[in-house]
Amino acid sequence: MIRIGIVGTSSISERFAEAVAAVEGVEVSRVASRDEARARAFADTIGAPRTAVGLTALLAAPDVDAVYLASPNALHAEQVREAVDAGIPVLVEKPAVLSAGEWEVAVSHARERGVVLLEAMRSGYDPGLRAVRRLLPRLGTLRRVSFRYEKRSARYDHVLAGEQTNIFDPALGGSALRDLGVYPLHALVRLFGAPRSIDGVRVGIASGTDGLGSALAAYDGFVADIAWSKITDTALPSEIQGEEASLSIDAIDAPRRLTLTPREGDVERIEVEASATPMVGEVERFRDAVAGADISDDQRLTGLTLRLVDEILGSASV
């Protein structure tokens, strides 16, 4: 049994705990927060038996075999380093760190110490994305990819009221690109590899970061347009267009309804069977990694995604 300590008491940590409960061979043993009362309240909510005040205490606990980091983005790199130095396997919430360079340093350090380091990119381990991959040969020569994740955050109301909040605070690494844009970007590189080039446009909001944006990536023979937003909603699906058929995808972070429309013939609708708890795949992958599975390609894909984020940030000012 792998006993996992959780750092962070946000809703994502609650969903992670639900996924852990659905996976054999893992359990949540502790919750860590800088505030003991907050840690205890969250532990009671998810049914964790014990708490710790801060990461250092969590890493030293005798009942913690691995950690899940769901702290603000800007804290990830230092917390990963501390956990790796302690010899504790790390599953770090996306984005794993703030840049591709930071990720290279973190991965190199983890490999030197022989410690597992994996990004919690749930879409990469989702059965829906595997279903998309299986359908690609039926589309013929690819010409256009349009991936999007646009969902208005309730916390945007705080920004409109003149308040600062973590997910929109640039000092903490908060931004719509890093929070939601990474999902279509990761799907892009997981399915098609790195593009030849990418350029982006971001729309700034009062908190000092981007609220939404778009990017255009160039591949040999096709283009990919990416859209992300935390300040607007959309009813539009993602889509892949080939010369023989197009594939509509209801949600790129967790595809469940796929529609294949051939140039000739009948439309085919595919329902993807998946767990009701979407983070199960990443928990299973982390469990297997701790047991010895090779995650070098997972780490490579995280690096490719972060490199695209870096390039968009460099090409598109807020």
Secondary structure as a PSIPRED ss2 file (coil, helix, strand):
# PSIPRED VFORMAT (PSIPRED V4.0)

   1 M C   1.000  0.000  0.000
   2 I E   0.000  0.000  1.000
   3 R E   0.000  0.000  1.000
   4 I E   0.000  0.000  1.000
   5 G E   0.000  0.000  1.000
   6 I E   0.000  0.000  1.000
   7 V E   0.000  0.000  1.000
   8 G C   1.000  0.000  0.000
   9 T C   1.000  0.000  0.000
  10 S C   1.000  0.000  0.000
  11 S H   0.000  1.000  0.000
  12 I H   0.000  1.000  0.000
  13 S H   0.000  1.000  0.000
  14 E H   0.000  1.000  0.000
  15 R H   0.000  1.000  0.000
  16 F H   0.000  1.000  0.000
  17 A H   0.000  1.000  0.000
  18 E H   0.000  1.000  0.000
  19 A H   0.000  1.000  0.000
  20 V H   0.000  1.000  0.000
  21 A H   0.000  1.000  0.000
  22 A C   1.000  0.000  0.000
  23 V C   1.000  0.000  0.000
  24 E C   1.000  0.000  0.000
  25 G C   1.000  0.000  0.000
  26 V E   0.000  0.000  1.000
  27 E E   0.000  0.000  1.000
  28 V E   0.000  0.000  1.000
  29 S E   0.000  0.000  1.000
  30 R E   0.000  0.000  1.000
  31 V E   0.000  0.000  1.000
  32 A E   0.000  0.000  1.000
  33 S E   0.000  0.000  1.000
  34 R C   1.000  0.000  0.000
  35 D C   1.000  0.000  0.000
  36 E H   0.000  1.000  0.000
  37 A H   0.000  1.000  0.000
  38 R H   0.000  1.000  0.000
  39 A H   0.000  1.000  0.000
  40 R H   0.000  1.000  0.000
  41 A H   0.000  1.000  0.000
  42 F H   0.000  1.000  0.000
  43 A H   0.000  1.000  0.000
  44 D H   0.000  1.000  0.000
  45 T H   0.000  1.000  0.000
  46 I H   0.000  1.000  0.000
  47 G C   1.000  0.000  0.000
  48 A C   1.000  0.000  0.000
  49 P C   1.000  0.000  0.000
  50 R E   0.000  0.000  1.000
  51 T E   0.000  0.000  1.000
  52 A E   0.000  0.000  1.000
  53 V E   0.000  0.000  1.000
  54 G C   1.000  0.000  0.000
  55 L H   0.000  1.000  0.000
  56 T H   0.000  1.000  0.000
  57 A H   0.000  1.000  0.000
  58 L H   0.000  1.000  0.000
  59 L H   0.000  1.000  0.000
  60 A H   0.000  1.000  0.000
  61 A C   1.000  0.000  0.000
  62 P C   1.000  0.000  0.000
  63 D C   1.000  0.000  0.000
  64 V C   1.000  0.000  0.000
  65 D C   1.000  0.000  0.000
  66 A E   0.000  0.000  1.000
  67 V E   0.000  0.000  1.000
  68 Y E   0.000  0.000  1.000
  69 L E   0.000  0.000  1.000
  70 A C   1.000  0.000  0.000
  71 S C   1.000  0.000  0.000
  72 P C   1.000  0.000  0.000
  73 N H   0.000  1.000  0.000
  74 A H   0.000  1.000  0.000
  75 L H   0.000  1.000  0.000
  76 H H   0.000  1.000  0.000
  77 A H   0.000  1.000  0.000
  78 E H   0.000  1.000  0.000
  79 Q H   0.000  1.000  0.000
  80 V H   0.000  1.000  0.000
  81 R H   0.000  1.000  0.000
  82 E H   0.000  1.000  0.000
  83 A H   0.000  1.000  0.000
  84 V H   0.000  1.000  0.000
  85 D H   0.000  1.000  0.000
  86 A C   1.000  0.000  0.000
  87 G C   1.000  0.000  0.000
  88 I C   1.000  0.000  0.000
  89 P C   1.000  0.000  0.000
  90 V E   0.000  0.000  1.000
  91 L E   0.000  0.000  1.000
  92 V E   0.000  0.000  1.000
  93 E E   0.000  0.000  1.000
  94 K C   1.000  0.000  0.000
  95 P C   1.000  0.000  0.000
  96 A C   1.000  0.000  0.000
  97 V C   1.000  0.000  0.000
  98 L C   1.000  0.000  0.000
  99 S C   1.000  0.000  0.000
 100 A H   0.000  1.000  0.000
 101 G H   0.000  1.000  0.000
 102 E H   0.000  1.000  0.000
 103 W H   0.000  1.000  0.000
 104 E H   0.000  1.000  0.000
 105 V H   0.000  1.000  0.000
 106 A H   0.000  1.000  0.000
 107 V H   0.000  1.000  0.000
 108 S H   0.000  1.000  0.000
 109 H H   0.000  1.000  0.000
 110 A H   0.000  1.000  0.000
 111 R H   0.000  1.000  0.000
 112 E H   0.000  1.000  0.000
 113 R H   0.000  1.000  0.000
 114 G C   1.000  0.000  0.000
 115 V C   1.000  0.000  0.000
 116 V C   1.000  0.000  0.000
 117 L E   0.000  0.000  1.000
 118 L E   0.000  0.000  1.000
 119 E E   0.000  0.000  1.000
 120 A E   0.000  0.000  1.000
 121 M C   1.000  0.000  0.000
 122 R H   0.000  1.000  0.000
 123 S H   0.000  1.000  0.000
 124 G H   0.000  1.000  0.000
 125 Y H   0.000  1.000  0.000
 126 D C   1.000  0.000  0.000
 127 P H   0.000  1.000  0.000
 128 G H   0.000  1.000  0.000
 129 L H   0.000  1.000  0.000
 130 R H   0.000  1.000  0.000
 131 A H   0.000  1.000  0.000
 132 V H   0.000  1.000  0.000
 133 R H   0.000  1.000  0.000
 134 R H   0.000  1.000  0.000
 135 L H   0.000  1.000  0.000
 136 L H   0.000  1.000  0.000
 137 P H   0.000  1.000  0.000
 138 R H   0.000  1.000  0.000
 139 L H   0.000  1.000  0.000
 140 G C   1.000  0.000  0.000
 141 T C   1.000  0.000  0.000
 142 L E   0.000  0.000  1.000
 143 R E   0.000  0.000  1.000
 144 R E   0.000  0.000  1.000
 145 V E   0.000  0.000  1.000
 146 S E   0.000  0.000  1.000
 147 F E   0.000  0.000  1.000
 148 R E   0.000  0.000  1.000
 149 Y E   0.000  0.000  1.000
 150 E E   0.000  0.000  1.000
 151 K C   1.000  0.000  0.000
 152 R C   1.000  0.000  0.000
 153 S C   1.000  0.000  0.000
 154 A C   1.000  0.000  0.000
 155 R C   1.000  0.000  0.000
 156 Y H   0.000  1.000  0.000
 157 D H   0.000  1.000  0.000
 158 H H   0.000  1.000  0.000
 159 V H   0.000  1.000  0.000
 160 L H   0.000  1.000  0.000
 161 A C   1.000  0.000  0.000
 162 G C   1.000  0.000  0.000
 163 E C   1.000  0.000  0.000
 164 Q C   1.000  0.000  0.000
 165 T C   1.000  0.000  0.000
 166 N H   0.000  1.000  0.000
 167 I H   0.000  1.000  0.000
 168 F H   0.000  1.000  0.000
 169 D C   1.000  0.000  0.000
 170 P H   0.000  1.000  0.000
 171 A H   0.000  1.000  0.000
 172 L H   0.000  1.000  0.000
 173 G C   1.000  0.000  0.000
 174 G C   1.000  0.000  0.000
 175 S C   1.000  0.000  0.000
 176 A H   0.000  1.000  0.000
 177 L H   0.000  1.000  0.000
 178 R H   0.000  1.000  0.000
 179 D H   0.000  1.000  0.000
 180 L H   0.000  1.000  0.000
 181 G H   0.000  1.000  0.000
 182 V H   0.000  1.000  0.000
 183 Y H   0.000  1.000  0.000
 184 P H   0.000  1.000  0.000
 185 L H   0.000  1.000  0.000
 186 H H   0.000  1.000  0.000
 187 A H   0.000  1.000  0.000
 188 L H   0.000  1.000  0.000
 189 V H   0.000  1.000  0.000
 190 R H   0.000  1.000  0.000
 191 L H   0.000  1.000  0.000
 192 F H   0.000  1.000  0.000
 193 G C   1.000  0.000  0.000
 194 A C   1.000  0.000  0.000
 195 P C   1.000  0.000  0.000
 196 R C   1.000  0.000  0.000
 197 S E   0.000  0.000  1.000
 198 I E   0.000  0.000  1.000
 199 D E   0.000  0.000  1.000
 200 G E   0.000  0.000  1.000
 201 V E   0.000  0.000  1.000
 202 R E   0.000  0.000  1.000
 203 V E   0.000  0.000  1.000
 204 G E   0.000  0.000  1.000
 205 I C   1.000  0.000  0.000
 206 A C   1.000  0.000  0.000
 207 S C   1.000  0.000  0.000
 208 G C   1.000  0.000  0.000
 209 T C   1.000  0.000  0.000
 210 D E   0.000  0.000  1.000
 211 G E   0.000  0.000  1.000
 212 L E   0.000  0.000  1.000
 213 G E   0.000  0.000  1.000
 214 S E   0.000  0.000  1.000
 215 A E   0.000  0.000  1.000
 216 L E   0.000  0.000  1.000
 217 A E   0.000  0.000  1.000
 218 A E   0.000  0.000  1.000
 219 Y E   0.000  0.000  1.000
 220 D C   1.000  0.000  0.000
 221 G C   1.000  0.000  0.000
 222 F E   0.000  0.000  1.000
 223 V E   0.000  0.000  1.000
 224 A E   0.000  0.000  1.000
 225 D E   0.000  0.000  1.000
 226 I E   0.000  0.000  1.000
 227 A E   0.000  0.000  1.000
 228 W E   0.000  0.000  1.000
 229 S E   0.000  0.000  1.000
 230 K C   1.000  0.000  0.000
 231 I C   1.000  0.000  0.000
 232 T C   1.000  0.000  0.000
 233 D C   1.000  0.000  0.000
 234 T C   1.000  0.000  0.000
 235 A C   1.000  0.000  0.000
 236 L C   1.000  0.000  0.000
 237 P C   1.000  0.000  0.000
 238 S E   0.000  0.000  1.000
 239 E E   0.000  0.000  1.000
 240 I E   0.000  0.000  1.000
 241 Q E   0.000  0.000  1.000
 242 G E   0.000  0.000  1.000
 243 E C   1.000  0.000  0.000
 244 E C   1.000  0.000  0.000
 245 A E   0.000  0.000  1.000
 246 S E   0.000  0.000  1.000
 247 L E   0.000  0.000  1.000
 248 S E   0.000  0.000  1.000
 249 I E   0.000  0.000  1.000
 250 D C   1.000  0.000  0.000
 251 A C   1.000  0.000  0.000
 252 I C   1.000  0.000  0.000
 253 D C   1.000  0.000  0.000
 254 A C   1.000  0.000  0.000
 255 P C   1.000  0.000  0.000
 256 R C   1.000  0.000  0.000
 257 R E   0.000  0.000  1.000
 258 L E   0.000  0.000  1.000
 259 T E   0.000  0.000  1.000
 260 L E   0.000  0.000  1.000
 261 T E   0.000  0.000  1.000
 262 P E   0.000  0.000  1.000
 263 R C   1.000  0.000  0.000
 264 E C   1.000  0.000  0.000
 265 G C   1.000  0.000  0.000
 266 D C   1.000  0.000  0.000
 267 V C   1.000  0.000  0.000
 268 E E   0.000  0.000  1.000
 269 R E   0.000  0.000  1.000
 270 I E   0.000  0.000  1.000
 271 E E   0.000  0.000  1.000
 272 V C   1.000  0.000  0.000
 273 E C   1.000  0.000  0.000
 274 A C   1.000  0.000  0.000
 275 S C   1.000  0.000  0.000
 276 A C   1.000  0.000  0.000
 277 T C   1.000  0.000  0.000
 278 P C   1.000  0.000  0.000
 279 M C   1.000  0.000  0.000
 280 V H   0.000  1.000  0.000
 281 G H   0.000  1.000  0.000
 282 E H   0.000  1.000  0.000
 283 V H   0.000  1.000  0.000
 284 E H   0.000  1.000  0.000
 285 R H   0.000  1.000  0.000
 286 F H   0.000  1.000  0.000
 287 R H   0.000  1.000  0.000
 288 D H   0.000  1.000  0.000
 289 A H   0.000  1.000  0.000
 290 V H   0.000  1.000  0.000
 291 A C   1.000  0.000  0.000
 292 G C   1.000  0.000  0.000
 293 A C   1.000  0.000  0.000
 294 D C   1.000  0.000  0.000
 295 I C   1.000  0.000  0.000
 296 S H   0.000  1.000  0.000
 297 D H   0.000  1.000  0.000
 298 D H   0.000  1.000  0.000
 299 Q H   0.000  1.000  0.000
 300 R H   0.000  1.000  0.000
 301 L H   0.000  1.000  0.000
 302 T H   0.000  1.000  0.000
 303 G H   0.000  1.000  0.000
 304 L H   0.000  1.000  0.000
 305 T H   0.000  1.000  0.000
 306 L H   0.000  1.000  0.000
 307 R H   0.000  1.000  0.000
 308 L H   0.000  1.000  0.000
 309 V H   0.000  1.000  0.000
 310 D H   0.000  1.000  0.000
 311 E H   0.000  1.000  0.000
 312 I H   0.000  1.000  0.000
 313 L H   0.000  1.000  0.000
 314 G H   0.000  1.000  0.000
 315 S H   0.000  1.000  0.000
 316 A C   1.000  0.000  0.000
 317 S C   1.000  0.000  0.000
 318 V C   1.000  0.000  0.000
